Amino acid sequence: MQLGTNSEHFLSEKEFMRSVCLDVFTDPVTTPLSTPCGHNFCRTCLTHCWDNTPRCLCPLCNEIFTKRPELKINTTLREVTNTEKEIADSVEVFGSLMCSITRNQAELLQVMEEKQKAAERQAEGLIKDLEQEITDLKRRDTELEQLSHTEDHIHLLQMYPALSSPLHTKNWTDISTDTDLSIKTASTVLSQLQKNLNKKLNLTINIKSQQYSVDVTLDPDTAHPRLILCNDGKQVSYGDAKQNLPDHPKRFDRCPVVLGKEGFSSGKFYYEVQVKGKTHWDVGVARESVNRKGQITLSPQDGCWTVCLRNGNDYKACDAPSIPLTLKEKPQTVGVFVDYEEGLVSFYDVEARSHIYSFTGQSFTEKLYPYFSPFTSVKGTNSAPLIISHIFKTE
């Protein structure tokens, strides 16, 4: 197809291609239009072809030129081919961009789907945890309601460790998720319900323990020589000087300890002792054969079941090793309950009506005696006495 100097018709893609190098025209030229030829070529391709042949002929139709034509750039065709190149380059760039966008969209959609699934799994897990906690609290509430009406005190005490232990609840305040349910509010309600249940249980046990209260009087034959006992045998304090007392076999000679007069070898008994104003004390029970001469080790293995206070706020259950106790309030009066057959020794904060500690699963084979130690005077402090309380039994 010939292209004149005034071509206005549409060129097909093949017409833009070099007939020699089969690429888009660069600096296109046209053979003389005065001949029947008039074909288009790249200037470089046609010049190279004629430089390497003895005759000048058209590479496409073999038209022979008697004189080598002077080649001039076909400006119209060059503009068209340049435009075609720009379009082709733009299409290639656009295609690459679209592929990149498509890949990024696919990756973004995948990430969004994964996050959505993870959020759904988290929400399902939180709902299950919350439902389980509500179920556990309802069960505990039902059990406590049943126990509050029972007269089986042994069963009540056996159930206490499990019912009074804290629920292992999730820390809901650390959860952040989009939901209509306020987790923080739910957690507050659950915590308050748990406190109410424990308070109700402690109140029930404290009242029932008082039904087994006994009249405890201090035994002067067991008292360390520095201990001062009141005439009624209800108070003991540490004195400044050692008293001249007979070396009775039952007397403690190294540790400031005194026992109750009456021992118990069966059944249940309960007593209370005021510890107000003291920074050091020991309270509990001891077996009849407890070591009274020399240093004493406070532990069940050595015949003592006690709790103690040291340095004003360091509470411990005296075991081997001792067990630190964390108390929300400083007890002013301590209640001691013993069930001989069950092997149980429990301690309570009487005013707070809360449980302090229990020795469980013990095996008693001797008489048990109430145990008191006001401890020594510490740098002029801890002079307040231990006072055995008078208990008004409640029905």
TORMARVO-509506 format. One record per residue (C-alpha): z, x, y; residue number from 1. Coordinates in steps of 0.5 Angstrom, whole numbers. Example, Ala and Ser with C-alpha at 12.3 -4.5 7.8 and 13.67 -1.06 7.14 Angstrom:
<sites>
SITE       Z       X       Y     i
SITE      16      25      -9     1
SITE      14      27      -2     2
</sites>
This chain:
<sites>
SITE       Z       X       Y     i
SITE       0       0       0     1
SITE      -2       3       7     2
SITE       3       3      13     3
SITE      -1       3      20     4
SITE       2       5      26     5
SITE       4      -2      28     6
SITE       7      -5      21     7
SITE      12     -11      22     8
SITE      12     -13      15     9
SITE      18     -12      10    10
SITE      18      -6       6    11
SITE      20      -7      -2    12
SITE      25      -2      -4    13
SITE      20       2      -8    14
SITE      16       3      -2    15
SITE      22       7       1    16
SITE      22      12      -5    17
SITE      18      18      -5    18
SITE      12      19      -9    19
SITE      13      26     -11    20
SITE      21      27     -11    21
SITE      23      20     -12    22
SITE      28      19      -7    23
SITE      28      16       0    24
SITE      24      18       5    25
SITE      26      24       9    26
SITE      22      25      16    27
SITE      16      21      13    28
SITE       9      23      14    29
SITE       2      19      13    30
SITE      -4      21      10    31
SITE     -10      20      15    32
SITE     -12      13      16    33
SITE     -19      15      17    34
SITE     -19      16      10    35
SITE     -19      10       5    36
SITE     -12      14       3    37
SITE      -6      13       8    38
SITE      -1      14       3    39
SITE       6      16       6    40
SITE      10      22       3    41
SITE      16      26       5    42
SITE      14      32      10    43
SITE      17      37       6    44
SITE      14      35       0    45
SITE       7      34       2    46
SITE       7      41       5    47
SITE      10      44      -1    48
SITE       5      41      -5    49
SITE      -1      43      -1    50
SITE       2      50       0    51
SITE       1      51      -8    52
SITE      -6      48      -9    53
SITE     -13      51      -7    54
SITE     -15      44      -4    55
SITE     -11      39       0    56
SITE     -11      32      -4    57
SITE      -7      26      -4    58
SITE      -1      27      -9    59
SITE      -2      19     -11    60
SITE      -9      17     -11    61
SITE     -12      24     -11    62
SITE     -16      23      -5    63
SITE     -19      30      -3    64
SITE     -19      32       4    65
SITE     -24      37       7    66
SITE     -20      39      12    67
SITE     -12      40      12    68
SITE     -10      34      16    69
SITE      -5      35      21    70
SITE       2      32      19    71
SITE       5      27      24    72
SITE      12      24      23    73
SITE      11      16      22    74
SITE      17      14      27    75
SITE      17       7      25    76
SITE      18       9      17    77
SITE      23      14      19    78
SITE      27       9      23    79
SITE      26       4      17    80
SITE      28       9      12    81
SITE      34      11      16    82
SITE      37       4      17    83
SITE      36       3       9    84
SITE      40      10       8    85
SITE      46       7      13    86
SITE      46       1       9    87
SITE      46       4       2    88
SITE      52       9       4    89
SITE      55       3       7    90
SITE      55      -1       1    91
SITE      57       5      -3    92
SITE      63       6       2    93
SITE      65      -2       2    94
SITE      64      -2      -6    95
SITE      69       4      -7    96
SITE      74       0      -2    97
SITE      73      -6      -5    98
SITE      75      -3     -12    99
SITE      81       0      -9   100
SITE      83      -6      -6   101
SITE      82     -10     -13   102
SITE      86      -4     -16   103
SITE      92      -5     -11   104
SITE      92     -12     -11   105
SITE      93     -12     -19   106
SITE      98      -7     -19   107
SITE     102     -11     -13   108
SITE     101     -17     -17   109
SITE     104     -14     -23   110
SITE     110     -11     -19   111
SITE     111     -18     -16   112
SITE     111     -21     -23   113
SITE     116     -16     -26   114
SITE     121     -17     -20   115
SITE     120     -24     -21   116
SITE     122     -24     -29   117
SITE     128     -19     -27   118
SITE     131     -24     -22   119
SITE     130     -30     -27   120
SITE     134     -26     -32   121
SITE     139     -24     -28   122
SITE     140     -31     -25   123
SITE     140     -33     -33   124
SITE     146     -28     -34   125
SITE     150     -30     -28   126
SITE     150     -37     -30   127
SITE     152     -35     -37   128
SITE     157     -31     -35   129
SITE     160     -36     -30   130
SITE     160     -42     -36   131
SITE     163     -37     -40   132
SITE     169     -36     -35   133
SITE     170     -43     -34   134
SITE     170     -45     -41   135
SITE     175     -40     -42   136
SITE     179     -42     -37   137
SITE     179     -49     -39   138
SITE     181     -47     -46   139
SITE     187     -43     -43   140
SITE     189     -49     -39   141
SITE     189     -54     -45   142
SITE     193     -49     -49   143
SITE     198     -48     -43   144
SITE     199     -56     -42   145
SITE     200     -56     -50   146
SITE     205     -51     -49   147
SITE     209     -54     -43   148
SITE     211     -60     -48   149
SITE     213     -56     -54   150
SITE     220     -55     -56   151
SITE     218     -49     -61   152
SITE     220     -43     -57   153
SITE     218     -38     -62   154
SITE     211     -40     -62   155
SITE     211     -40     -54   156
SITE     213     -33     -54   157
SITE     208     -31     -60   158
SITE     203     -34     -55   159
SITE     205     -31     -49   160
SITE     202     -24     -49   161
SITE     195     -27     -50   162
SITE     196     -33     -45   163
SITE     199     -28     -40   164
SITE     194     -23     -40   165
SITE     189     -23     -34   166
SITE     182     -25     -36   167
SITE     176     -20     -36   168
SITE     172     -23     -31   169
SITE     166     -21     -27   170
SITE     167     -18     -20   171
SITE     162     -24     -17   172
SITE     163     -21     -10   173
SITE     158     -15     -12   174
SITE     153     -20     -14   175
SITE     147     -21      -9   176
SITE     142     -27     -11   177
SITE     139     -33      -8   178
SITE     142     -39     -11   179
SITE     145     -45      -9   180
SITE     151     -43     -12   181
SITE     156     -39      -8   182
SITE     159     -34     -13   183
SITE     164     -32      -8   184
SITE     167     -38      -7   185
SITE     167     -40     -15   186
SITE     170     -33     -16   187
SITE     176     -35     -11   188
SITE     177     -41     -15   189
SITE     177     -38     -21   190
SITE     182     -33     -19   191
SITE     187     -38     -16   192
SITE     186     -42     -22   193
SITE     188     -36     -26   194
SITE     194     -35     -22   195
SITE     196     -42     -22   196
SITE     196     -42     -30   197
SITE     200     -35     -31   198
SITE     205     -38     -26   199
SITE     206     -44     -30   200
SITE     207     -40     -36   201
SITE     212     -35     -33   202
SITE     216     -41     -31   203
SITE     216     -45     -37   204
SITE     218     -39     -41   205
SITE     223     -37     -36   206
SITE     226     -44     -36   207
SITE     226     -44     -44   208
SITE     230     -37     -44   209
SITE     235     -39     -40   210
SITE     237     -44     -45   211
SITE     240     -38     -49   212
SITE     244     -35     -44   213
SITE     250     -32     -46   214
SITE     257     -30     -43   215
SITE     256     -22     -42   216
SITE     262     -18     -40   217
SITE     262     -11     -40   218
SITE     266      -7     -45   219
SITE     271      -1     -41   220
SITE     272       3     -48   221
SITE     264       4     -47   222
SITE     264       6     -40   223
SITE     262      13     -38   224
SITE     268      16     -34   225
SITE     265      16     -27   226
SITE     263       8     -28   227
SITE     268       3     -24   228
SITE     268      -3     -27   229
SITE     271     -10     -23   230
SITE     277     -13     -26   231
SITE     273     -19     -29   232
SITE     268     -14     -33   233
SITE     262     -17     -29   234
SITE     260     -11     -24   235
SITE     259      -4     -25   236
SITE     258       2     -20   237
SITE     258      10     -20   238
SITE     264      13     -17   239
SITE     265      19     -13   240
SITE     270      22     -18   241
SITE     271      22     -26   242
SITE     277      18     -28   243
SITE     282      20     -33   244
SITE     280      16     -39   245
SITE     281      16     -46   246
SITE     276      20     -50   247
SITE     274      13     -54   248
SITE     269      14     -60   249
SITE     265       9     -57   250
SITE     265      12     -50   251
SITE     259      15     -47   252
SITE     261      22     -44   253
SITE     254      25     -41   254
SITE     250      19     -39   255
SITE     253      13     -34   256
SITE     252       8     -39   257
SITE     256       2     -41   258
SITE     255      -4     -46   259
SITE     257     -11     -46   260
SITE     263     -13     -51   261
SITE     260     -17     -55   262
SITE     254     -15     -60   263
SITE     249     -20     -63   264
SITE     246     -19     -70   265
SITE     242     -26     -71   266
SITE     239     -31     -66   267
SITE     237     -31     -59   268
SITE     240     -29     -53   269
SITE     239     -28     -46   270
SITE     243     -25     -40   271
SITE     241     -24     -32   272
SITE     243     -18     -28   273
SITE     243     -17     -21   274
SITE     239     -10     -18   275
SITE     239     -12     -11   276
SITE     240      -6      -6   277
SITE     239       0     -12   278
SITE     234       5     -12   279
SITE     235       7     -19   280
SITE     238       3     -25   281
SITE     237       2     -33   282
SITE     237      -5     -36   283
SITE     236      -8     -43   284
SITE     239      -7     -50   285
SITE     242      -2     -55   286
SITE     243      -2     -62   287
SITE     251      -1     -64   288
SITE     249       6     -67   289
SITE     246       9     -61   290
SITE     248      16     -59   291
SITE     254      16     -54   292
SITE     255      23     -54   293
SITE     251      28     -50   294
SITE     244      27     -47   295
SITE     241      20     -49   296
SITE     233      19     -50   297
SITE     231      12     -48   298
SITE     226       9     -53   299
SITE     226       4     -59   300
SITE     226      10     -64   301
SITE     233      12     -61   302
SITE     236       5     -61   303
SITE     234       3     -54   304
SITE     230      -2     -51   305
SITE     230      -2     -43   306
SITE     226      -2     -37   307
SITE     228       2     -31   308
SITE     227       4     -24   309
SITE     227      11     -21   310
SITE     226      13     -14   311
SITE     226       6     -11   312
SITE     219       3     -13   313
SITE     218       7     -20   314
SITE     218       2     -25   315
SITE     218       4     -33   316
SITE     218       1     -40   317
SITE     222       6     -43   318
SITE     218       8     -49   319
SITE     216      14     -52   320
SITE     212      16     -48   321
SITE     214      11     -42   322
SITE     210       6     -40   323
SITE     209       5     -32   324
SITE     209      -2     -29   325
SITE     206      -5     -24   326
SITE     210     -10     -20   327
SITE     207     -14     -14   328
SITE     214     -16     -12   329
SITE     221     -12     -12   330
SITE     226     -15     -17   331
SITE     232     -17     -15   332
SITE     235     -20     -21   333
SITE     232     -18     -28   334
SITE     233     -23     -34   335
SITE     233     -20     -41   336
SITE     231     -24     -47   337
SITE     232     -22     -54   338
SITE     230     -26     -61   339
SITE     233     -22     -66   340
SITE     229     -25     -72   341
SITE     222     -24     -68   342
SITE     224     -17     -66   343
SITE     222     -19     -59   344
SITE     226     -16     -53   345
SITE     223     -19     -46   346
SITE     224     -18     -39   347
SITE     223     -22     -33   348
SITE     223     -22     -25   349
SITE     228     -28     -24   350
SITE     227     -30     -17   351
SITE     219     -29     -18   352
SITE     219     -33     -25   353
SITE     214     -27     -27   354
SITE     214     -23     -34   355
SITE     216     -16     -33   356
SITE     215     -13     -40   357
SITE     216     -14     -47   358
SITE     217     -10     -53   359
SITE     214     -14     -59   360
SITE     214     -13     -67   361
SITE     221      -9     -67   362
SITE     225      -9     -73   363
SITE     233     -10     -72   364
SITE     238      -8     -77   365
SITE     244      -7     -73   366
SITE     248     -11     -68   367
SITE     245     -11     -61   368
SITE     249     -10     -55   369
SITE     247     -11     -47   370
SITE     246      -4     -44   371
SITE     247      -3     -37   372
SITE     246       4     -33   373
SITE     247       4     -25   374
SITE     245      11     -25   375
SITE     248      16     -21   376
SITE     249      16     -13   377
SITE     243      20     -10   378
SITE     244      23      -4   379
SITE     249      18      -2   380
SITE     244      12      -4   381
SITE     244       8     -10   382
SITE     251       6      -9   383
SITE     250      -2     -10   384
SITE     253      -4     -16   385
SITE     250      -8     -22   386
SITE     252     -15     -23   387
SITE     252     -20     -29   388
SITE     250     -26     -26   389
SITE     253     -33     -28   390
SITE     247     -37     -31   391
SITE     246     -45     -30   392
SITE     243     -47     -36   393
SITE     237     -52     -34   394
SITE     235     -58     -39   395
</sites>
